[in-house]
């Protein structure tokens, strides 16, 4: 018998923050939008990493700046800055990233558990690390990254 799971691959969106590459599973991604084409409406009393909300195709969507969320230095938004719209259990949120690089397949056998020290990103936000050729991709645990925002949204319903 051969194990089918050995050949499993995870399709991911790779994006950049500072000089590091991060990845999230493509099945939670709804779309990737250019930030400079969006108007973000500020909301008072939210954490600093929540930049506000946008009206995206009739849906009000909260926007999170991942640089702020991960306590990374701020950078002025430019033409490469993207908003990755993700959906987790019927909750849409936009993630501001420096650039959305590409879509790649990550074989299950290259995924490693999160290292004990993961640079500047809190380890609870990291689901694992993938080594693809010369690239090192940090796989994000979006449930943990977005937990405070999802809790607020759940409380309002």
Long-range contacts (C-beta under 8 A, 24 or more apart in sequence): 5-108, 6-108, 6-109, 7-107, 8-107, 8-108, 9-105, 9-106, 9-107, 9-108, 10-105, 10-106, 10-108, 10-111, 11-103, 11-104, 11-105, 11-106, 12-103, 12-104, 12-105, 12-106, 12-137, 12-139, 13-84, 13-100, 13-102, 13-103, 14-100, 14-101, 14-102, 14-103, 14-104, 14-137, 15-82, 15-84, 15-97, 15-98, 15-99, 15-100, 15-101, 16-97, 16-98, 16-99, 16-100, 16-101, 17-66, 17-67, 17-70, 17-72, 17-97, 17-98, 18-67, 18-72, 18-73, 18-98, 20-119, 20-138, 21-101, 21-135, 21-136, 21-137, 21-138, 22-66, 22-97, 22-137, 22-138, 22-139, 22-140, 23-104, 23-106, 23-130, 23-137, 23-138, 23-139, 23-140, 24-84, 24-86, 24-139, 24-140, 24-142, 26-103, 28-86, 28-87, 28-88, 28-142, 29-84, 29-85, 29-86, 30-85, 30-86, 30-87, 30-92, 31-56, 31-84, 31-85, 32-82, 32-83, 32-84, 32-85, 32-100, 33-82, 33-83, 33-85, 33-94, 34-79, 34-81, 34-82, 34-83, 35-77, 35-81, 35-82, 35-83, 35-96, 36-77, 36-78, 36-79, 36-81, 38-63, 38-83, 46-152, 47-148, 50-149, 51-96, 54-83, 54-94, 56-85, 56-92, 56-94, 59-92, 61-85, 61-92, 61-93, 61-94, 62-93, 62-94, 62-149, 62-153, 63-93, 63-94, 63-95, 63-96, 64-93, 64-94, 64-95, 64-96, 64-145, 64-146, 64-149, 65-96, 66-95, 66-96, 66-97, 66-145, 67-96, 67-98, 69-145, 70-120, 70-121, 70-122, 70-125, 71-120, 72-120, 86-142, 88-142, 88-143, 88-146, 88-150, 91-146, 91-150, 91-153, 93-146, 93-149, 104-132, 106-130, 106-132, 106-137, 106-139, 111-139
